Amino acid sequence: MLTSHSSLTADHSGGGIVSPRHLGRSTRDALARPLLLLGGENLKDGVASALRRSGWKLLRPRTLNEARLLCDQHDILAGLAFLPEPLTDSELAEVRRIVMALPDLEWVGVLDRETVVAHPGAGRFIVRHLRDYHAQPVDPIRLGLAVGHAWGLAALRRAHKQSTSNINGSRFGLVGTSPAMREIYAMIERYAETDLPVLITGETGTGKELVARAIHEHSRRAAKPFVALNCAAIPASLAQSELFGAAKGAFTGASTANEGLIRTAQGGTLLLDEIGEMALEAQASLLRFLEDKTVTPVGGRQGIAVDVNVIASTNRDLHEEARRGNFRQDLLYRLDMLSIKMPPLRDRISDIEALAEHFLEAAGDSLPHRLHGFTQDAFDWLRAQDWPGNLRELRNCVIQAGLHCTHGQITAKDLSRLRPTSSAPRQSREDAVDATEKTTVEKLLKSNGGNVSKTARDLKVSRMTLYRLMAKHTIARP
């Protein structure tokens, strides 16, 4: 069984089993397919030799970290998990933990037939986490066929994932090939070559920050910082110091100098998210910065030159806000030199299947067991919705369905339990979106022991976005 503390060592206990430091010494080893082994210390020499003759290179890591290292270094697609006999609850939990930590592998289990009957969790583990299982005593030929089948399915799954990424996943880390998204990709490519301000507009949850990051990552500034500021999360009284910094002693509590977010982004890109929420006083200072590219910290006397590109995003109609006096017209002209309007999900229905598969794949580590995609009726159901919360709502729905799904694929029934039908009143749907979002955040925070950083990674959002969601739904750390 793997442990969490042992170091990399060679395993000479089974014939034909080699350690990572002995790999690649022969042409035969180089051509063999690597197979990860959990347990099986007493694997008979004849079985190991038979697997080697069938073209397998057997790797037995002693720690989970070593297993991950092997997967990074070698093209490992399948694993062989030997469950001890008798099997205890703690041993089964450890095997399950390791298998779930390596979701890209297809697994075959080896265990005693009586264990399947006697241990209530063994059968559930096989159904939820293994591609196949082999009952003791080991038949090398049958075991080789089972492992080969698992390898082949993993290879097909990876090829499908790559083709989905190339064909449906599109470009710049974004997903979709609808006409609307192809226009977005073309604009990202053009705008990344300039240093002009970009204004990204669109409904909540349409992926505005993702597009901003894509522009940065494909620009000449990619190696420099990308700094995002949520203007709605900063009180008006602090907006000036957050943006432009503050000199030591500039105000009560300013015991040290603060360089501000604009200077933090030196050489890179500053994203002003929800720019429509920025206080008018801060808007005036931002306009001065855009005109001369210098910042003067609060309490400071001398301007400091800063080289950053500014991207702003909003779900508001800034032209209407300017007409009402809530947004400076001159600042709008400065920000709106290049613009991108993100399409709502209802205008890119052809992308929903690829998006749903992407969200399910990304959530794999946070789900209680591995799922193998969606049924066709699930895709039909997803396409029939209007998704007022856009990508964020779709992602939350997919994650919630994955958390509740007890079989191999997510069905329309799994999805419809979580969300009213499209004929429901608009407000009811939005309430349902909020409820789904809140429940998803609460469950992941709880499963991660209150770790905000890990929960943000599982949700594929920034820490700032997660904090904003926690504040929105009054969620406290567990």
matplotlib code that plots the C-alpha trace (Angstrom):
import matplotlib.pyplot as plt

x = [0.0, 1.2, 2.2, 2.6, 6.1, 8.4, 11.1, 11.8, 13.3, 13.8, 11.4, 13.1, 10.4, 8.6, 10.1, 10.1, 9.1, 11.4, 11.8, 11.7, 15.5, 15.9, 13.5, 14.7, 17.8, 16.8, 15.0, 12.4, 11.7, 11.5, 8.9, 6.8, 3.7, 4.1, 1.5, 1.1, 0.8, -0.8, 0.1, 0.7, 4.0, 3.5, 2.8, 4.2, 7.2, 5.3, 2.5, 4.9, 6.9, 3.8, 2.8, 6.2, 6.1, 2.8, 4.5, 4.0, 6.5, 5.5, 6.0, 5.3, 5.5, 5.7, 4.0, 1.2, 3.7, 5.9, 2.9, 2.2, 5.8, 5.7, 2.5, 4.2, 7.4, 5.8, 2.8, 0.8, -2.8, -3.7, -3.3, -3.6, -4.8, -4.3, -6.7, -5.4, -7.2, -8.8, -9.8, -10.4, -12.3, -9.1, -7.3, -10.2, -10.4, -6.6, -6.9, -9.9, -8.0, -5.1, -7.3, -9.3, -6.1, -5.1, -8.2, -6.6, -5.8, -8.3, -8.0, -8.3, -8.7, -7.5, -9.2, -10.5, -14.0, -15.2, -14.1, -16.6, -19.4, -18.1, -17.1, -20.1, -17.9, -15.9, -18.6, -19.5, -15.8, -15.6, -18.7, -17.7, -14.0, -12.7, -12.9, -12.7, -11.7, -10.1, -10.8, -8.0, -6.3, -4.6, -4.8, -2.0, -3.8, -7.1, -5.5, -3.4, -6.6, -8.4, -5.5, -5.2, -8.9, -8.5, -5.4, -7.3, -10.3, -8.0, -6.2, -9.6, -10.7, -7.5, -7.8, -11.4, -10.4, -7.7, -10.0, -12.6, -10.0, -8.9, -12.3, -14.8, -12.5, -11.2, -8.5, -7.0, -8.1, -11.8, -14.4, -16.6, -16.6, -19.9, -19.8, -20.0, -17.0, -15.0, -15.5, -14.2, -11.1, -10.3, -10.6, -8.4, -5.7, -5.9, -6.1, -3.3, -1.0, -1.8, -1.3, -4.6, -7.3, -9.9, -13.5, -15.2, -18.9, -21.5, -23.9, -22.8, -21.1, -20.2, -16.4, -15.2, -12.2, -11.2, -11.0, -9.0, -6.5, -6.3, -5.4, -2.7, -1.3, -1.0, 0.5, 4.1, 3.3, 2.6, 5.7, 4.7, 1.9, -1.8, -3.5, -7.3, -9.3, -12.9, -14.1, -17.4, -15.6, -13.6, -15.3, -15.3, -13.2, -10.4, -10.5, -7.9, -5.3, -6.0, -5.4, -2.7, -1.1, -0.6, 2.4, 3.3, 1.2, -1.2, -4.2, -4.9, -3.6, -1.2, 1.9, 3.7, 3.7, 1.4, 2.4, -1.1, -2.4, -1.4, 2.2, 1.9, 1.0, 4.2, 5.0, 1.9, -1.9, -4.4, -8.0, -10.6, -13.5, -17.0, -15.6, -19.2, -19.2, -16.1, -16.7, -16.7, -13.7, -11.6, -12.8, -11.3, -7.9, -8.1, -8.7, -5.6, -3.5, -4.7, -3.7, -0.2, 0.6, 1.8, 0.3, 0.5, 0.0, -2.4, -0.4, 2.4, 3.6, 5.5, 4.1, 5.5, 5.6, 4.0, 3.9, 0.7, -2.1, -5.6, -8.5, -11.9, -15.0, -18.6, -22.1, -23.6, -24.4, -21.8, -23.2, -26.5, -24.7, -22.8, -26.1, -27.4, -24.3, -23.1, -20.0, -17.7, -18.2, -14.6, -13.4, -15.7, -14.2, -10.7, -11.6, -13.8, -11.0, -11.2, -14.3, -15.5, -19.1, -19.3, -22.3, -24.7, -24.9, -28.4, -26.7, -24.2, -26.3, -24.0, -21.2, -23.1, -22.1, -18.4, -18.8, -20.6, -17.9, -15.2, -16.8, -17.2, -13.6, -12.3, -14.4, -13.1, -10.9, -13.7, -16.4, -16.9, -16.4, -15.4, -18.1, -18.1, -19.8, -23.4, -26.2, -27.8, -31.0, -28.8, -27.3, -30.8, -32.0, -29.0, -29.6, -33.3, -32.5, -32.0, -29.2, -29.7, -26.6, -24.6, -21.4, -21.3, -24.8, -24.0, -20.8, -22.6, -25.4, -22.9, -20.9, -24.1, -25.3, -21.9, -22.0, -25.5, -25.0, -24.7, -24.2, -21.7, -23.2, -25.1, -28.7, -31.4, -33.1, -30.0, -30.0, -33.7, -33.8, -31.5, -33.1, -36.7, -37.7, -37.4, -41.1, -40.6, -40.9, -37.7, -37.2, -37.6, -34.9, -32.6, -33.3, -32.5, -29.2, -28.3, -29.3, -27.2, -24.2, -24.5, -24.8, -21.8, -19.6, -20.7, -20.1, -16.7, -15.6, -16.6, -15.0, -11.7, -11.8, -12.4, -9.3, -10.2, -7.3, -8.1, -11.8, -11.1, -8.9, -11.7, -14.2, -11.7, -12.2, -9.8, -9.7, -11.2, -14.2, -14.6, -14.6, -17.2, -19.4, -19.0, -20.0, -22.9, -24.4, -23.2, -21.1, -18.7, -15.7, -16.6]
y = [0.0, 3.5, 5.8, 9.5, 9.7, 7.0, 8.0, 6.8, 3.3, 0.3, -2.6, -5.9, -8.0, -9.1, -10.4, -7.9, -5.0, -2.0, 1.3, 4.7, 5.0, 1.8, 2.7, 3.1, 0.9, -1.3, -0.9, -3.3, -1.3, 1.9, 0.3, -1.3, 0.4, 1.5, 0.1, 1.5, -1.0, -0.4, -3.2, -6.6, -7.0, -10.8, -10.9, -14.1, -14.0, -15.9, -13.4, -10.4, -12.2, -12.9, -9.2, -8.1, -10.5, -9.0, -5.6, -4.1, -2.3, -2.6, 0.4, 0.2, 3.6, 3.7, 7.0, 9.0, 11.7, 9.2, 7.9, 11.4, 11.8, 8.6, 9.8, 13.1, 11.4, 8.5, 7.9, 6.0, 5.3, 2.3, 1.2, -2.2, -2.0, -5.1, -5.0, -6.7, -9.8, -9.4, -5.9, -3.3, 0.0, 2.0, 0.1, 0.5, 4.2, 4.5, 2.8, 4.9, 8.1, 7.1, 6.1, 9.3, 11.3, 9.9, 10.5, 10.2, 6.5, 3.6, 1.1, -2.6, -4.1, -7.5, -8.9, -12.1, -13.0, -13.4, -9.8, -8.5, -10.4, -9.8, -6.2, -3.9, -1.1, -3.3, -3.7, 0.0, 0.8, -1.4, 0.0, 3.7, 3.8, 0.8, 0.0, -3.8, -6.2, -9.6, -12.2, -14.2, -16.4, -14.4, -15.7, -13.8, -14.0, -12.8, -10.1, -8.9, -8.7, -6.7, -4.3, -3.9, -3.1, -0.4, 1.0, 1.1, 2.9, 5.4, 6.1, 6.6, 8.9, 11.0, 11.2, 12.3, 14.9, 16.2, 16.3, 18.0, 20.5, 21.1, 21.1, 22.1, 23.5, 26.1, 28.6, 30.7, 28.3, 29.1, 26.6, 26.7, 27.1, 28.9, 31.8, 34.2, 32.6, 32.6, 36.4, 36.6, 34.6, 36.9, 40.0, 38.4, 37.8, 41.3, 43.1, 41.2, 42.8, 46.3, 48.3, 50.1, 49.9, 47.2, 47.3, 43.9, 43.9, 41.2, 39.6, 38.1, 34.8, 35.1, 34.7, 38.3, 37.7, 34.7, 36.8, 39.5, 36.8, 35.5, 38.9, 39.3, 35.8, 36.3, 39.8, 40.9, 41.4, 37.7, 37.2, 40.1, 40.3, 40.1, 41.9, 41.8, 44.3, 43.8, 47.4, 46.3, 44.8, 47.9, 50.6, 54.0, 55.4, 52.9, 52.9, 55.6, 53.9, 50.5, 51.7, 54.3, 53.4, 55.5, 57.1, 56.1, 58.1, 59.3, 58.4, 56.7, 53.1, 53.7, 52.6, 51.5, 52.7, 50.9, 50.8, 50.2, 47.7, 49.8, 49.7, 46.0, 45.3, 47.1, 45.8, 43.7, 44.1, 45.5, 44.2, 46.6, 44.1, 45.6, 49.1, 50.4, 50.2, 52.5, 55.7, 58.9, 60.3, 57.2, 57.5, 60.9, 59.7, 56.7, 59.0, 61.1, 57.9, 56.7, 60.1, 60.4, 56.9, 58.2, 57.5, 59.7, 57.8, 59.1, 61.5, 61.6, 64.6, 63.1, 61.2, 57.8, 56.5, 53.1, 50.9, 48.8, 48.0, 48.5, 46.2, 47.0, 44.8, 45.3, 43.9, 47.4, 49.6, 52.2, 54.5, 54.6, 55.0, 58.0, 59.5, 59.2, 60.8, 57.6, 57.2, 59.7, 60.2, 61.1, 58.0, 55.9, 57.3, 56.4, 52.8, 52.0, 52.3, 48.6, 46.7, 43.1, 42.1, 38.6, 36.6, 35.1, 31.3, 31.3, 32.8, 29.9, 26.8, 24.8, 25.2, 23.8, 20.1, 21.0, 23.4, 20.8, 18.2, 20.7, 21.6, 18.0, 17.1, 20.2, 19.2, 15.6, 15.7, 17.4, 14.8, 11.7, 9.3, 9.2, 10.0, 9.1, 12.1, 12.7, 10.8, 12.2, 13.2, 15.2, 17.2, 17.7, 19.0, 21.3, 22.8, 23.4, 25.8, 29.6, 29.9, 33.4, 32.9, 31.9, 29.9, 30.2, 28.8, 25.9, 25.0, 25.0, 22.9, 20.3, 20.2, 19.8, 17.0, 15.3, 15.5, 13.8, 11.4, 7.8, 6.1, 6.3, 9.1, 12.3, 12.0, 14.6, 13.4, 14.2, 17.7, 18.5, 17.8, 20.8, 23.4, 24.4, 23.9, 26.6, 27.5, 28.6, 32.3, 34.3, 35.2, 31.6, 30.5, 33.2, 32.2, 28.6, 29.7, 31.5, 28.4, 26.1, 28.4, 28.7, 25.0, 24.3, 26.7, 25.5, 21.8, 22.3, 24.6, 21.9, 19.1, 21.1, 21.9, 25.6, 25.9, 28.9, 28.5, 24.8, 25.6, 28.4, 26.0, 23.4, 26.0, 27.4, 30.9, 33.4, 33.7, 37.2, 35.8, 33.1, 35.7, 37.7, 34.6, 33.9, 37.4, 37.4, 34.2, 35.0, 31.8, 31.5, 29.2, 25.8]
z = [0.0, -0.7, 2.1, 2.4, 3.7, 2.1, -0.4, -3.9, -3.6, -5.9, -5.4, -6.0, -4.4, -7.6, -10.8, -13.6, -11.3, -11.6, -9.8, -11.5, -11.4, -13.4, -16.2, -19.8, -19.6, -22.4, -25.7, -24.6, -21.5, -23.7, -26.0, -23.2, -21.9, -18.3, -15.8, -12.4, -9.5, -6.1, -3.7, -5.1, -3.3, -3.4, -7.1, -8.4, -10.7, -13.3, -13.4, -13.6, -16.3, -18.3, -18.1, -19.2, -22.2, -23.1, -23.4, -19.9, -17.8, -14.2, -11.9, -8.2, -6.5, -2.7, -2.2, -3.8, -4.7, -6.5, -8.4, -9.6, -10.5, -12.6, -14.3, -15.2, -16.5, -18.4, -20.6, -18.0, -18.9, -16.7, -13.2, -11.4, -7.8, -5.6, -2.6, 0.5, 2.0, 4.5, 3.5, 6.2, 5.8, 6.2, 3.6, 1.1, 1.9, 1.2, -2.2, -3.1, -2.2, -4.5, -7.4, -7.2, -7.0, -10.4, -12.5, -15.9, -15.4, -16.0, -13.2, -12.9, -9.4, -8.2, -5.1, -3.6, -4.7, -1.1, -0.4, -2.9, -1.0, 2.5, 2.4, 1.8, 0.3, -2.1, -4.7, -4.5, -5.0, -8.1, -9.7, -9.1, -9.5, -11.6, -15.2, -14.5, -11.8, -11.6, -9.0, -7.3, -8.1, -10.9, -14.4, -16.3, -19.6, -18.4, -16.3, -19.3, -21.4, -18.7, -18.3, -22.1, -22.3, -19.7, -21.4, -24.8, -23.2, -21.5, -24.9, -26.6, -23.8, -24.1, -27.9, -27.5, -25.0, -27.3, -30.3, -28.3, -27.2, -30.8, -32.4, -29.7, -27.1, -29.6, -28.6, -25.8, -23.1, -24.0, -25.0, -28.1, -31.8, -32.4, -34.8, -31.8, -30.2, -33.4, -33.5, -29.9, -30.8, -33.7, -31.5, -28.8, -31.4, -32.8, -29.4, -27.9, -30.4, -29.1, -25.9, -26.1, -23.4, -23.9, -22.6, -22.2, -21.7, -21.3, -18.9, -15.6, -16.0, -19.7, -19.2, -19.3, -17.0, -19.0, -22.2, -20.3, -19.2, -22.8, -24.1, -21.5, -22.0, -25.8, -25.6, -25.3, -21.5, -20.9, -18.7, -16.5, -13.8, -14.5, -11.7, -11.3, -9.1, -8.4, -8.2, -6.6, -3.7, -2.8, -0.6, -2.3, 0.6, -0.2, -4.0, -4.4, -2.1, -3.6, -7.1, -6.7, -3.4, -0.3, 1.3, 4.9, 7.3, 4.5, 6.7, 10.0, 9.9, 7.0, 9.1, 5.9, 2.3, -0.1, -3.8, -5.1, -7.6, -10.7, -9.7, -8.7, -12.4, -13.6, -17.1, -17.2, -17.4, -14.9, -15.1, -13.6, -13.1, -12.7, -13.6, -13.6, -9.8, -9.4, -7.4, -9.4, -7.6, -8.4, -12.0, -12.3, -11.0, -13.3, -16.3, -15.4, -15.2, -18.6, -20.1, -18.7, -17.3, -14.0, -10.5, -7.4, -4.2, -1.6, 0.6, -2.0, -3.9, -6.9, -9.8, -10.6, -14.2, -14.7, -17.8, -17.7, -20.1, -18.7, -19.5, -18.0, -17.8, -16.8, -17.0, -17.1, -20.1, -19.5, -22.1, -20.2, -16.9, -18.4, -19.6, -16.0, -14.6, -12.8, -15.1, -16.6, -20.3, -20.9, -19.1, -21.1, -24.3, -23.0, -22.0, -25.1, -27.7, -28.3, -27.2, -26.9, -26.2, -24.7, -26.0, -23.5, -23.4, -25.0, -28.2, -28.4, -27.8, -30.1, -27.5, -24.6, -25.0, -25.1, -22.2, -20.1, -20.8, -20.0, -16.6, -15.7, -16.6, -14.6, -11.6, -11.6, -8.5, -6.4, -7.2, -5.0, -7.9, -11.5, -14.1, -17.8, -19.3, -20.1, -21.7, -24.9, -23.1, -20.6, -23.5, -24.9, -21.5, -21.2, -24.7, -23.9, -21.0, -21.4, -18.7, -17.3, -15.2, -18.3, -18.0, -14.2, -13.9, -16.3, -14.4, -11.1, -12.5, -13.9, -10.6, -8.5, -10.8, -10.6, -6.8, -6.7, -9.6, -8.3, -11.7, -14.5, -16.5, -15.8, -17.1, -17.7, -14.5, -12.5, -14.0, -13.8, -10.1, -9.5, -11.7, -12.6, -16.2, -18.7, -18.4, -14.8, -14.0, -14.5, -10.9, -9.8, -12.2, -10.9, -7.3, -8.3, -9.8, -6.5, -4.5, -6.7, -6.5, -2.7, -2.2, -4.5, -2.7, 0.7, -0.1, -1.7, 1.2, 3.7, 1.8, 1.6, 5.3, 4.8, 2.5, 0.3, -2.1, -2.8, -3.1, -5.6, -7.7, -7.7, -8.8, -11.4, -10.1, -8.4, -4.6, -5.0, -6.9, -4.3, -1.5, -3.4, -3.7, 0.0, 0.9, -1.6, 0.0, 3.6, 3.7, 6.6, 6.6, 8.1]

ax = plt.figure().add_subplot(projection="3d")
ax.plot(x, y, z, "-o")
ax.set_aspect("equal")
plt.show()
